[in-house]
Amino acid sequence: MQSTSLHSSLHHSVLREWNSPAQHISPAALMLPLFIVEDDNKKEEISSMPGVYRWGVNKLLEYLKPLVERGLRSVLLFGVVSSLPKDDFGTNADSAANPVVKALPALTKAFPELLIACDVCLCPYTSHGHCGLLNADGTLDNDRSIARLAEIALAYALAGAHIVAPSDMMDGRIGSIKEALRKAKLGSKASVLSYAAKFCSSFYGPFRDAAKSAPSFGDRKCYQLPPGSRGLAKRAVERDIAEGADFIMVKPGLPYLDILYETKTNFPSYPLFVYQVSGEPSRKASRPLGEQVQTAL
Ligand SMILES: NCc1[nH]cc(CCC(=O)O)c1CC(=O)O
């Protein structure tokens, strides 16, 4: 079986820019996270992130128009459901009623040059709020989880996503998603952006409020990495690269700068991503972080 591919990193002008020598910081270096709700005409304030909103697709198009005109090149979509039922299987992650599945055709039509990535995860759609399917005893069923994540990723790619971004941290998800895309003849048309090293953290609190995706019991310690675990983080990056990830995202966490530095050193050919939800509180925090990242790279 073919295990890696280059064409899936080349099918969009922004992807080609990400893979070109970065001589200056341009708008292509920024990716705007967007939370999308079921009600097409809604604009909903997120209480934990003042100044950041959840959007229905009609309102979203209005919000994005001036930003795209000013140079925005890429977005990352998160679906948020409140009326659609959540269940053990995360049925509404890829149903026709899913806000992301519905928004994709409208976005690609309105902004044909915009690069669109979709977060792929089960936590916003499962009744228990965990990022995978569970066994009867509450532990993760990895094999069933990665098969389900591959179905969801494929649904988003079929609806028009240029990038699928699995954020769950399950073993084997990159390979399983790549295989599903290849089988559907989308192997060279959709990229996989791996959340490769992601640390278990209560700093995701505001995000989980925004995405309505907090676990209803327990925590994510058995699938996200222990903060400070440099060895596991490095292995997570290696694992996802070996399975054919096109791009690597390294999440902020305690050993963040070390991991960035080591990933950059050990995998100089991979474009790296750092992503933070912005808004009033984190805008302050991200300035020193940005400076640190520049120093680290
Ligand atoms: N699995 C969902 C998901 N997708 C991206 C993030 C992180 C968002 C952030 O950077 O704040 C999370 C949160 C989590 O794992 O609970």
The ligand as an SDF file (V2000), in Angstrom:
LIG
                    3D

 16 16  0  0  0  0  0  0  0  0999 V2000
  -10.8990   17.5950   20.1130 N   0  0  0  0  0  0  0  0  0  0  0  0
  -11.4610   18.8590   19.8230 C   0  0  0  0  0  0  0  0  0  0  0  0
  -10.4100   19.9010   19.7480 C   0  0  0  0  0  0  0  0  0  0  0  0
   -9.9510   20.3210   18.5530 N   0  0  0  0  0  0  0  0  0  0  0  0
   -9.0010   21.2960   18.7830 C   0  0  0  0  0  0  0  0  0  0  0  0
   -8.8940   21.4730   20.1480 C   0  0  0  0  0  0  0  0  0  0  0  0
   -7.9700   22.4480   20.7750 C   0  0  0  0  0  0  0  0  0  0  0  0
   -8.4330   23.8490   20.6320 C   0  0  0  0  0  0  0  0  0  0  0  0
   -7.5050   24.8700   21.2110 C   0  0  0  0  0  0  0  0  0  0  0  0
   -6.4350   25.0470   20.6860 O   0  0  0  0  0  0  0  0  0  0  0  0
   -7.8880   25.5650   22.1760 O   0  0  0  0  0  0  0  0  0  0  0  0
   -9.7800   20.6180   20.7740 C   0  0  0  0  0  0  0  0  0  0  0  0
   -9.9740   20.6040   22.2310 C   0  0  0  0  0  0  0  0  0  0  0  0
   -9.8760   19.3450   22.9650 C   0  0  0  0  0  0  0  0  0  0  0  0
   -9.1480   18.4540   22.5690 O   0  0  0  0  0  0  0  0  0  0  0  0
  -10.5740   19.2350   23.9710 O   0  0  0  0  0  0  0  0  0  0  0  0
  1  2  1  0
  2  3  1  0
  3  4  1  0
  3 12  2  0
  4  5  1  0
  5  6  2  0
  6  7  1  0
  6 12  1  0
  7  8  1  0
  8  9  1  0
  9 10  2  0
  9 11  1  0
 12 13  1  0
 13 14  1  0
 14 15  2  0
 14 16  1  0
M  END
$$$$
